[in-house]
């Protein structure tokens, strides 16, 4: 089913962070959280299968890992907007 909502992936190693962002975005009419993922290869596989419009990538923790993952997402699809989040 095709939707006109903005499809968003939330990527963070912190479960409560993912859950909180998902909860807040669920109140926005034009946004649909299409998936939540740890910062690992699972998100890359999901992007290959069903790319979102936006990937929110939490880089708290090892910054190199978060930034490297953001680069890999961009390489998978240059059409995906990436928003890097950090506390």
C-alpha positions as CSV (number, residue, x, y, z in Angstrom):
1,X,0.0,0.0,0.0
2,X,1.4,3.3,-1.0
3,X,1.2,6.2,1.4
4,X,1.9,9.9,1.0
5,X,3.4,10.0,4.5
6,X,7.1,10.6,4.9
7,X,8.7,7.3,5.6
8,X,11.3,7.4,8.5
9,X,13.8,5.0,9.9
10,X,15.1,5.5,13.4
11,X,18.6,4.2,14.0
12,X,20.1,4.1,17.5
13,X,21.7,1.6,19.8
14,X,19.7,3.0,22.6
15,X,16.3,1.3,22.9
16,X,14.7,4.0,25.0
17,X,15.9,6.7,22.5
18,X,14.4,4.8,19.6
19,X,11.2,4.3,21.5
20,X,10.9,8.0,22.5
21,X,11.6,9.3,19.0
22,X,9.1,6.8,17.6
23,X,6.5,7.9,20.1
24,X,6.9,11.6,19.3
25,X,6.9,11.1,15.6
26,X,3.7,8.9,15.8
27,X,1.8,12.1,16.7
28,X,2.8,13.8,13.4
29,X,0.2,13.3,10.8
30,X,2.5,13.3,7.7
31,X,5.2,11.0,9.2
32,X,5.2,7.2,9.4
33,X,7.9,5.4,11.3
34,X,8.7,2.6,8.8
35,X,11.2,1.0,11.1
36,X,13.5,1.2,14.2
37,X,16.9,-0.3,14.2
38,X,20.1,-0.7,16.1
39,X,23.1,0.9,14.4
40,X,24.1,-2.3,12.6
41,X,23.9,-4.2,9.3
42,X,20.2,-4.9,9.8
43,X,19.3,-1.3,8.9
44,X,21.3,-1.6,5.6
45,X,19.3,-4.7,4.7
46,X,16.1,-2.9,5.4
47,X,17.1,0.0,3.3
48,X,17.8,-2.4,0.4
49,X,14.3,-3.9,0.8
50,X,12.3,-0.8,1.5
51,X,14.2,2.5,1.5
52,X,12.8,5.3,3.7
53,X,12.6,9.0,2.8
54,X,14.6,9.9,5.9
55,X,17.0,8.1,8.3
56,X,17.4,9.6,11.7
57,X,20.8,8.3,12.8
58,X,21.9,8.6,16.5
59,X,25.7,9.0,16.7
60,X,26.0,8.9,20.5
61,X,28.4,6.2,21.5
62,X,31.3,5.6,19.1
63,X,31.0,8.5,16.7
64,X,33.0,6.8,14.1
65,X,30.5,4.0,13.9
66,X,27.5,6.3,13.6
67,X,29.0,8.5,11.0
68,X,30.3,5.4,9.1
69,X,26.8,4.0,9.1
70,X,25.3,7.3,7.9
71,X,27.8,7.2,5.0
72,X,26.9,3.6,4.2
73,X,23.2,4.5,4.1
74,X,24.0,7.4,1.7
75,X,25.9,5.0,-0.5
76,X,23.0,2.6,-0.6
77,X,20.6,5.3,-1.7
78,X,21.5,9.0,-2.4
79,X,17.8,9.8,-2.2
80,X,17.6,9.1,1.5
81,X,17.8,12.2,3.6
82,X,20.0,11.6,6.7
83,X,19.5,13.5,9.9
84,X,22.3,12.9,12.4
85,X,21.3,13.1,16.1
86,X,23.5,13.5,19.1
87,X,22.9,14.5,22.7
